């Protein structure tokens, strides 16, 4: 059992990675250093901050929104029960204290928290939101991310407590609440009304929504329950999110002072760095290959999986895909600060060794016929699917992989997907190999992708069956919080060792800024840290 009053003092292990410009978390965190240089500038009254976002958020309804832009914007309007600091400790939010086991949690709601219409946010409201998301008829995509799949919640008005129980283990039942945007109960009656409006518990309220153009948030008066005692008094008066789909355009606007912040991850980084525009960043998994192991697919043969990876120089592939700015992956998708931080990748991937790849295929019954590997009269054929919106560098890396496989004797082709997400192709099942990094905040959130039923009944896109992963994940799930980390890390490593997945590249997601300071995590800018000024 774990419990906390004020802070979580459990011991932690850290991953040995290159320090990024900020310590961070995807799918809130309170970092310990101000973003974009120096400490936070003081004061924010009378000020407006404009951020560029690459895409319209779509619906902002907190019980249904899952788009990255929507999640980031919602952190300005909706508070959460807890926050997670840069070092991974859990700190109070709307919950002033809590206790938990692997199948239950009890949160005490701090007094004085209100929604923007002035109504109090109570334990009853929080319990109602839990039960709304947990009810399958509401089809909330937040189920399993912020609320355990089998959760049921009860409120005790006298003690201001919410008790959440589950019928199967939910080892990170506390940590996952950082993904639960809290809203007052009456909004649950018509959650679709929050697609372009707010009635929220956080430091800002949405006052103007122009889809495809901009969204304006105005600071709330009386907000006093932010992480580590932060309040709204030092925050900018307004925050505007302006939709700017083209990254070069966003960089131009930033350089000219027309906006204050933007995520820039492509070639425009060079000119921003040259102009000494400062940034905050966090490392995220960027390059990962996922094999389709359904019957009849080449990836169903472990010898083929191992050979295809051994033919590639993963360092070369990483450098092409990231323009030389990437690092070797050390995790399979958990974005820091995640509770379990061990390196589960290094030393577990096949080494670059084409000769060994050839020997492995030969031992598995493949033969070279006319320069092409064949078995039972069928050539070894593989297509590498990737989303074109990942940029030209990824396309170049895919072409490089195809070239290496072709030279080795594989009939390989690139399969570009011209959509915003590759998930539709994966769910359809007609693919062999995919460039498909998956980002989560907690290790148990990965089990739906690497175990269980494939689509349409589940999200195990690659039809993986890894007994070691299943056994270790089940053991880990029975232990609350970091107590299960050693087992979660062993489970992750089992996927890499079996070449079910090939995580080979991480890169910093960079938030460039002028005239403001802030901190970042995997959800974006942390609202409570935003200040006007250059931080010098």
C-alpha positions as CSV (number, residue, x, y, z in Angstrom):
1,X,0.0,0.0,0.0
2,X,1.2,3.5,-0.8
3,X,0.0,6.8,0.8
4,X,0.8,10.4,0.7
5,X,0.1,13.7,2.4
6,X,1.6,16.5,0.5
7,X,4.2,14.5,-1.4
8,X,5.0,11.0,-2.4
9,X,8.3,10.0,-0.7
10,X,8.8,6.6,-2.3
11,X,12.3,5.9,-3.5
12,X,13.0,6.2,-7.2
13,X,15.5,5.0,-9.8
14,X,16.6,7.3,-12.6
15,X,17.4,6.5,-16.2
16,X,20.8,7.5,-17.4
17,X,20.0,9.6,-20.4
18,X,21.5,12.7,-21.9
19,X,19.9,15.7,-20.0
20,X,17.3,17.4,-22.0
21,X,16.5,21.1,-21.6
22,X,13.8,20.1,-19.1
23,X,12.9,17.1,-17.2
24,X,9.4,16.1,-18.3
25,X,5.9,13.8,-19.2
26,X,1.8,12.1,-23.4
27,X,-0.6,11.3,-23.3
28,X,1.2,17.2,-15.9
29,X,4.3,17.5,-14.2
30,X,5.9,20.2,-12.2
31,X,9.5,20.5,-13.3
32,X,12.2,22.0,-11.1
33,X,13.7,24.6,-13.4
34,X,12.1,27.3,-15.5
35,X,12.0,26.9,-19.2
36,X,13.8,28.9,-21.8
37,X,16.6,30.0,-19.4
38,X,16.8,31.2,-15.9
39,X,14.1,31.3,-13.3
40,X,10.5,32.3,-13.9
41,X,9.9,36.0,-14.6
42,X,7.5,37.6,-12.1
43,X,4.2,39.1,-12.9
44,X,1.7,38.5,-15.6
45,X,-1.1,41.0,-15.2
46,X,-2.3,42.7,-18.3
47,X,-0.4,40.3,-20.5
48,X,-1.3,38.0,-23.4
49,X,0.7,34.9,-24.5
50,X,0.2,33.4,-28.0
51,X,1.2,29.8,-28.7
52,X,1.2,28.2,-32.2
53,X,-0.4,24.8,-32.4
54,X,0.1,22.6,-35.5
55,X,-3.5,21.3,-35.7
56,X,-7.0,22.2,-34.6
57,X,-7.8,20.3,-31.4
58,X,-11.2,19.1,-32.6
59,X,-13.4,18.5,-29.6
60,X,-12.2,19.8,-26.3
61,X,-14.7,17.8,-24.3
62,X,-12.6,16.4,-21.4
63,X,-14.2,13.0,-21.3
64,X,-13.7,12.3,-25.0
65,X,-10.7,14.4,-26.2
66,X,-7.6,12.4,-27.0
67,X,-5.9,14.5,-29.7
68,X,-2.5,15.8,-28.5
69,X,-3.4,19.5,-29.1
70,X,-6.7,19.1,-27.2
71,X,-5.0,17.4,-24.2
72,X,-2.4,20.2,-24.0
73,X,-5.0,22.9,-24.2
74,X,-7.3,21.3,-21.6
75,X,-4.5,21.4,-19.0
76,X,-5.1,25.2,-18.9
77,X,-8.8,24.8,-18.1
78,X,-9.0,21.6,-16.1
79,X,-7.2,20.7,-12.9
80,X,-6.4,17.1,-11.8
81,X,-6.3,15.2,-8.5
82,X,-2.5,14.9,-8.5
83,X,0.5,16.2,-10.5
84,X,3.8,14.5,-11.2
85,X,7.0,16.3,-10.6
86,X,10.2,16.2,-12.7
87,X,11.7,13.6,-10.4
88,X,8.6,11.4,-10.6
89,X,7.1,12.2,-7.2
90,X,3.4,12.6,-7.0
91,X,2.3,16.0,-5.6
92,X,-1.1,17.2,-4.6
93,X,-3.6,18.8,-6.9
94,X,-7.3,18.9,-6.1
95,X,-6.6,15.9,-3.8
96,X,-4.8,17.1,-0.7
97,X,-3.9,13.5,0.3
98,X,-4.5,10.0,-0.9
99,X,-3.8,6.3,-0.2
100,X,-3.8,3.4,-2.6
101,X,-3.4,-0.4,-3.1
102,X,-3.3,-2.2,-6.4
103,X,-7.1,-2.4,-6.5
104,X,-8.3,0.8,-4.7
105,X,-7.5,4.4,-3.9
106,X,-8.9,7.0,-1.5
107,X,-8.6,10.7,-2.3
108,X,-9.4,13.6,0.0
109,X,-10.6,16.6,-1.9
110,X,-9.3,19.9,-0.7
111,X,-11.9,22.5,0.3
112,X,-12.4,25.7,-1.7
113,X,-11.9,24.3,-5.2
114,X,-14.5,25.8,-7.6
115,X,-15.5,25.5,-11.2
116,X,-15.5,28.7,-13.3
117,X,-19.2,29.3,-12.7
118,X,-18.4,29.5,-9.0
119,X,-19.9,26.2,-8.0
120,X,-17.8,24.1,-5.7
121,X,-16.0,21.0,-7.0
122,X,-16.9,18.3,-4.5
123,X,-16.1,14.7,-3.9
124,X,-19.5,13.9,-5.4
125,X,-18.5,15.6,-8.6
126,X,-15.2,13.6,-8.8
127,X,-17.0,10.3,-8.1
128,X,-19.6,11.1,-10.7
129,X,-16.9,11.7,-13.3
130,X,-15.2,8.4,-12.5
131,X,-18.4,6.5,-12.9
132,X,-19.3,8.3,-16.1
133,X,-16.1,7.4,-17.8
134,X,-16.1,3.9,-16.4
135,X,-19.6,3.2,-17.8
136,X,-19.1,1.4,-21.1
137,X,-22.3,3.0,-22.6
138,X,-20.5,6.4,-22.6
139,X,-17.7,5.0,-24.7
140,X,-15.1,7.4,-23.2
141,X,-11.6,6.9,-24.7
142,X,-10.3,8.0,-21.3
143,X,-11.3,4.6,-19.9
144,X,-8.1,2.7,-19.3
145,X,-6.0,5.9,-19.5
146,X,-7.2,8.1,-16.6
147,X,-9.8,5.7,-15.1
148,X,-9.3,1.9,-14.6
149,X,-11.4,-0.2,-16.8
150,X,-13.3,-1.8,-13.9
151,X,-13.5,1.3,-11.7
152,X,-16.4,2.2,-9.4
153,X,-16.3,5.3,-7.2
154,X,-18.2,6.4,-4.1
155,X,-18.1,9.8,-2.4
156,X,-18.3,10.6,1.3
157,X,-19.5,14.2,1.6
158,X,-18.7,14.5,5.3
159,X,-15.1,13.5,4.9
160,X,-14.6,15.0,1.4
161,X,-13.3,11.7,0.2
162,X,-13.7,9.7,-3.0
163,X,-13.0,5.9,-2.8
164,X,-12.2,4.2,-6.1
165,X,-12.2,0.4,-6.3
166,X,-11.4,-2.0,-9.2
167,X,-12.1,-5.7,-9.7
168,X,-8.7,-6.3,-11.3
169,X,-5.3,-4.7,-10.5
170,X,-4.8,-1.1,-11.4
171,X,-1.2,-0.6,-10.2
172,X,-1.0,3.1,-11.1
173,X,-4.4,4.1,-10.0
174,X,-3.1,7.3,-8.4
175,X,-0.6,8.3,-11.1
176,X,-3.1,7.9,-13.9
177,X,-5.4,10.6,-12.4
178,X,-3.0,13.2,-13.8
179,X,-4.9,12.4,-17.0
180,X,-8.3,13.0,-15.5
181,X,-9.5,16.6,-16.2
182,X,-11.9,17.5,-13.4
183,X,-15.3,19.1,-14.3
184,X,-18.3,19.9,-12.2
185,X,-21.0,17.2,-12.2
186,X,-23.7,19.1,-14.1
187,X,-21.5,19.2,-17.1
188,X,-21.6,15.4,-17.3
189,X,-25.3,15.6,-18.3
190,X,-24.2,17.1,-21.6
191,X,-20.4,16.6,-22.1
192,X,-20.7,17.4,-25.8
193,X,-21.4,21.0,-24.8
194,X,-17.8,21.3,-23.7
195,X,-16.5,20.6,-27.2
196,X,-16.0,24.4,-27.6
197,X,-16.6,25.7,-24.1
198,X,-15.4,25.0,-20.5
199,X,-16.8,24.8,-17.0
200,X,-13.7,23.8,-15.4
201,X,-11.5,23.6,-12.3
202,X,-8.2,24.9,-13.6
203,X,-6.6,28.4,-13.8
204,X,-8.1,29.5,-17.2
205,X,-11.5,29.5,-18.9
206,X,-12.1,29.3,-22.6
207,X,-13.8,32.5,-23.8
208,X,-13.5,32.3,-27.6
209,X,-13.2,29.3,-29.9
210,X,-12.7,29.7,-33.7
211,X,-12.0,26.3,-35.1
212,X,-9.1,26.2,-37.5
213,X,-7.9,29.7,-36.4
214,X,-7.6,30.4,-32.6
215,X,-8.7,29.6,-29.1
216,X,-8.6,32.2,-26.3
217,X,-8.3,31.4,-22.6
218,X,-8.7,34.0,-19.9
219,X,-7.2,33.7,-16.4
220,X,-9.7,32.9,-13.6
221,X,-9.7,35.1,-10.4
222,X,-9.4,33.2,-7.1
223,X,-7.5,30.2,-8.4
224,X,-5.4,29.1,-5.4
225,X,-5.1,25.3,-5.6
226,X,-2.3,24.8,-8.1
227,X,0.6,22.3,-7.7
228,X,3.0,23.1,-4.9
229,X,0.8,26.0,-3.7
230,X,0.9,27.9,-7.0
231,X,-1.9,30.4,-7.7
232,X,-3.2,32.3,-10.7
233,X,-2.0,35.7,-9.6
234,X,1.3,35.5,-11.5
235,X,-0.1,33.9,-14.7
236,X,-0.6,35.9,-17.9
237,X,-4.1,37.3,-18.3
238,X,-4.8,35.6,-21.6
239,X,-3.4,32.6,-23.4
240,X,-4.2,32.3,-27.1
241,X,-3.6,29.1,-29.1
242,X,-3.3,30.0,-32.8
243,X,-3.6,27.2,-35.3
244,X,-0.5,27.3,-37.6
245,X,-0.1,24.0,-39.5
246,X,3.2,24.9,-41.2
247,X,6.2,24.6,-38.9
248,X,8.3,27.1,-41.0
249,X,5.5,29.7,-40.7
250,X,5.4,29.1,-37.0
251,X,9.1,29.7,-36.8
252,X,8.8,32.9,-38.8
253,X,6.0,34.2,-36.5
254,X,8.2,33.4,-33.5
255,X,11.2,35.1,-34.9
256,X,9.2,38.2,-35.7
257,X,7.6,38.3,-32.3
258,X,4.0,37.7,-33.5
259,X,3.8,34.7,-31.3
260,X,5.6,33.7,-28.1
261,X,5.9,29.9,-28.4
262,X,5.8,26.9,-30.7
263,X,6.9,23.3,-31.1
264,X,9.6,23.2,-33.7
265,X,11.1,19.8,-34.5
266,X,12.3,20.1,-38.1
267,X,15.0,21.9,-40.0
268,X,13.8,25.3,-38.7
269,X,15.5,24.4,-35.4
270,X,18.9,25.3,-36.9
271,X,18.0,29.0,-37.6
272,X,16.2,29.3,-34.2
273,X,19.3,27.9,-32.5
274,X,21.5,30.2,-34.5
275,X,19.4,33.2,-33.4
276,X,19.7,32.0,-29.8
277,X,16.0,31.4,-29.4
278,X,15.8,29.3,-26.3
279,X,13.8,26.1,-25.9
280,X,12.5,23.6,-23.4
281,X,12.3,20.0,-24.5
282,X,11.7,16.4,-23.4
283,X,12.8,13.1,-24.9
284,X,10.2,11.0,-26.6
285,X,10.2,7.8,-28.6
286,X,10.4,8.6,-32.2
287,X,11.6,5.6,-34.2
288,X,10.1,2.2,-33.5
289,X,9.3,-0.7,-35.8
290,X,6.4,-2.9,-35.1
291,X,6.0,-6.3,-36.7
292,X,2.6,-7.8,-37.8
293,X,2.8,-11.4,-36.5
294,X,-0.6,-12.5,-37.8
295,X,-0.6,-15.9,-39.5
296,X,0.8,-15.6,-43.1
297,X,2.7,-12.4,-42.4
298,X,6.5,-12.6,-42.6
299,X,6.8,-11.2,-39.1
300,X,5.2,-14.3,-37.7
301,X,8.6,-16.0,-38.2
302,X,11.0,-14.9,-35.4
303,X,14.0,-15.7,-37.7
304,X,12.7,-13.2,-40.3
305,X,12.1,-10.5,-37.6
306,X,15.6,-11.0,-36.3
307,X,17.2,-11.0,-39.8
308,X,15.4,-7.9,-41.0
309,X,16.7,-6.0,-38.0
310,X,20.2,-7.4,-38.1
311,X,20.5,-6.2,-41.7
312,X,19.9,-2.6,-40.6
313,X,22.4,-0.3,-39.0
314,X,20.0,1.2,-36.5
315,X,22.4,4.1,-35.7
316,X,22.5,5.0,-39.3
317,X,18.7,4.8,-39.6
318,X,18.3,6.9,-36.4
319,X,20.6,9.6,-37.8
320,X,18.7,9.9,-41.0
321,X,15.3,10.0,-39.4
322,X,16.3,12.7,-36.9
323,X,18.8,14.7,-38.9
324,X,21.5,13.5,-36.5
325,X,19.7,14.9,-33.5
326,X,18.3,11.7,-32.1
327,X,19.5,9.4,-29.3
328,X,19.2,5.7,-28.8
329,X,15.9,4.7,-27.4
330,X,16.0,3.5,-23.8
331,X,12.3,2.8,-23.3
332,X,9.5,1.4,-25.4
333,X,7.2,4.3,-25.1
334,X,6.8,5.5,-21.5
335,X,7.4,9.2,-21.5
336,X,9.2,10.7,-18.5
337,X,8.5,11.3,-15.7
338,X,7.1,7.8,-15.7
339,X,7.3,5.7,-12.5
340,X,9.5,3.0,-14.0
341,X,12.7,4.4,-15.5
342,X,15.0,1.6,-16.2
343,X,16.7,1.1,-19.6
344,X,14.9,-1.7,-21.2
345,X,16.3,-1.4,-24.7
346,X,20.1,-1.2,-24.6
347,X,21.7,-4.5,-25.3
348,X,18.4,-6.2,-26.1
349,X,18.2,-5.5,-29.9
350,X,20.0,-7.6,-32.5
351,X,23.4,-6.2,-33.5
352,X,24.1,-5.0,-37.1
353,X,25.3,-8.2,-38.6
354,X,24.1,-9.2,-42.2
355,X,26.1,-12.4,-42.2
356,X,24.4,-13.6,-39.0
357,X,21.1,-12.6,-40.5
358,X,21.8,-14.8,-43.5
359,X,22.8,-17.7,-41.3
360,X,19.6,-17.3,-39.2
361,X,17.4,-17.4,-42.3
362,X,19.2,-20.4,-43.7
363,X,18.8,-22.3,-40.4
364,X,15.0,-21.4,-40.5
365,X,14.7,-23.0,-44.0
366,X,15.1,-20.0,-46.2
367,X,17.3,-20.3,-49.3
368,X,18.8,-17.7,-51.7
369,X,17.3,-18.1,-55.2
370,X,18.4,-15.7,-57.9
371,X,19.4,-13.2,-55.2
372,X,16.1,-13.4,-53.4
373,X,15.4,-15.2,-50.1
374,X,12.6,-17.8,-50.7
375,X,10.9,-20.5,-48.7
376,X,8.5,-23.1,-50.0
377,X,8.7,-21.3,-53.4
378,X,7.6,-18.0,-52.0
379,X,9.9,-14.9,-51.9
380,X,10.5,-13.1,-48.7
381,X,8.4,-9.9,-49.2
382,X,7.8,-7.1,-46.8
383,X,6.3,-3.7,-46.9
384,X,7.2,-0.9,-44.4
385,X,4.2,1.3,-43.6
386,X,4.7,4.8,-42.3
387,X,2.7,8.0,-41.9
388,X,3.8,10.8,-44.3
389,X,3.0,13.5,-41.7
390,X,6.1,12.4,-39.8
391,X,8.1,14.4,-42.3
392,X,10.6,13.9,-45.1
393,X,13.4,12.7,-42.8
394,X,11.3,9.7,-41.8
395,X,10.5,9.0,-45.4
396,X,14.2,9.0,-46.2
397,X,14.9,6.6,-43.3
398,X,12.2,4.3,-44.6
399,X,13.7,4.3,-48.1
400,X,17.1,3.6,-46.6
401,X,15.7,0.5,-44.8
402,X,14.1,-0.7,-48.0
403,X,17.3,-0.3,-49.8
404,X,19.3,-2.3,-47.2
405,X,16.7,-5.1,-47.3
406,X,16.6,-5.2,-51.1
407,X,20.4,-5.5,-51.3
408,X,20.2,-8.3,-48.8
409,X,17.7,-10.2,-51.0
410,X,14.3,-9.2,-49.6
411,X,11.5,-7.9,-51.8
412,X,10.9,-4.7,-49.8
413,X,8.8,-1.7,-50.5
414,X,7.9,1.5,-48.7
415,X,4.2,2.0,-47.9
416,X,3.4,5.7,-47.3
417,X,0.2,6.4,-45.5
418,X,-1.2,9.9,-46.3
419,X,-3.1,10.4,-43.1
420,X,-2.7,12.0,-39.7
421,X,-2.4,8.7,-38.0
422,X,-1.1,5.2,-38.8
423,X,-3.6,3.6,-36.4
424,X,-6.2,3.1,-39.1
425,X,-3.8,1.0,-41.2
426,X,-2.7,-1.0,-38.2
427,X,-6.3,-1.7,-37.1
428,X,-7.1,-2.9,-40.7
429,X,-4.5,-5.6,-40.5
430,X,-3.1,-5.3,-44.1
431,X,0.5,-4.5,-43.3
432,X,3.8,-6.3,-42.6
433,X,5.9,-3.8,-40.7
434,X,5.2,-0.3,-39.5
435,X,7.1,2.7,-38.2
436,X,4.8,3.1,-35.2
437,X,6.1,4.6,-32.0
438,X,3.6,4.5,-29.2
439,X,3.7,7.1,-26.3
440,X,2.1,6.5,-22.9
441,X,2.7,7.8,-19.4
442,X,2.5,4.5,-17.5
443,X,3.9,1.0,-18.3
444,X,0.6,-0.8,-17.8
445,X,-1.0,1.3,-20.5
446,X,1.1,-0.6,-23.1
447,X,-0.4,-4.0,-22.4
448,X,-3.4,-3.2,-24.6
449,X,-1.0,-2.8,-27.6
450,X,1.3,-5.8,-26.9
451,X,-1.1,-8.4,-25.5
452,X,-4.7,-9.5,-25.7
453,X,-6.9,-9.5,-28.7
454,X,-6.1,-7.8,-32.0
455,X,-8.5,-5.5,-33.8
456,X,-11.5,-5.2,-33.9
457,X,-11.8,-6.6,-30.4
458,X,-8.6,-5.1,-29.0
459,X,-5.6,-2.9,-29.8
460,X,-2.9,-5.6,-30.1
461,X,-2.2,-4.4,-33.7
462,X,0.7,-6.8,-34.3
463,X,-1.1,-9.9,-33.0
464,X,1.7,-10.4,-30.6
465,X,1.9,-13.4,-28.3
466,X,4.8,-13.1,-25.9
467,X,4.4,-15.4,-22.9
468,X,7.2,-13.8,-21.0
469,X,5.6,-10.3,-21.4
470,X,2.2,-11.6,-20.4
471,X,3.5,-13.4,-17.3
472,X,5.7,-10.5,-16.1
473,X,3.1,-7.9,-16.8
474,X,0.5,-9.8,-14.7
475,X,3.0,-10.1,-11.8
476,X,3.8,-6.4,-12.1
477,X,0.1,-5.4,-12.1
478,X,-0.4,-7.0,-8.7
479,X,2.0,-4.6,-7.1
480,X,1.1,-0.9,-6.6
481,X,3.1,1.9,-8.0
482,X,6.9,1.6,-8.2
483,X,6.8,-1.6,-6.3
484,X,6.3,-3.4,-9.6
485,X,8.8,-1.5,-11.6
486,X,11.4,-4.2,-11.8
487,X,8.8,-6.6,-13.2
488,X,7.4,-3.9,-15.7
489,X,10.9,-3.3,-17.0
490,X,11.5,-7.0,-17.4
491,X,8.3,-7.3,-19.3
492,X,9.2,-4.4,-21.6
493,X,12.6,-6.0,-22.2
494,X,11.0,-9.3,-23.2
495,X,9.3,-7.6,-26.1
496,X,12.6,-6.1,-27.3
497,X,14.5,-9.4,-26.9
498,X,12.0,-11.2,-28.9
499,X,12.1,-8.6,-31.6
500,X,8.4,-8.0,-31.3
501,X,9.1,-4.3,-31.4
502,X,12.3,-2.4,-32.3
503,X,12.6,0.9,-30.4
504,X,15.7,2.5,-31.9
505,X,15.4,6.3,-31.8
506,X,14.4,9.0,-29.3
507,X,14.5,12.7,-30.0
508,X,13.8,15.9,-28.0
509,X,10.4,17.5,-28.6
510,X,11.4,21.2,-28.5
511,X,9.2,24.1,-27.3
512,X,10.8,27.3,-28.5
513,X,9.9,30.6,-26.9
514,X,10.6,34.3,-26.9
515,X,9.4,36.7,-24.2
516,X,8.0,34.0,-21.9
517,X,9.2,31.3,-19.6
518,X,7.6,28.0,-18.8
519,X,8.2,24.3,-18.1
520,X,7.1,21.4,-20.2
521,X,6.1,17.8,-19.9
522,X,4.6,15.2,-22.3
523,X,1.3,17.1,-22.3
524,X,3.0,20.4,-23.3
525,X,3.4,23.6,-21.4
526,X,2.7,23.4,-17.7
527,X,0.1,26.2,-17.1
528,X,1.2,26.9,-13.5
529,X,4.8,27.7,-14.7
530,X,3.9,30.2,-17.5
531,X,5.3,33.7,-17.0
532,X,5.9,36.7,-19.3
533,X,9.5,37.8,-19.4
534,X,12.7,36.3,-20.8
535,X,13.8,34.7,-17.5
536,X,17.2,36.4,-17.5
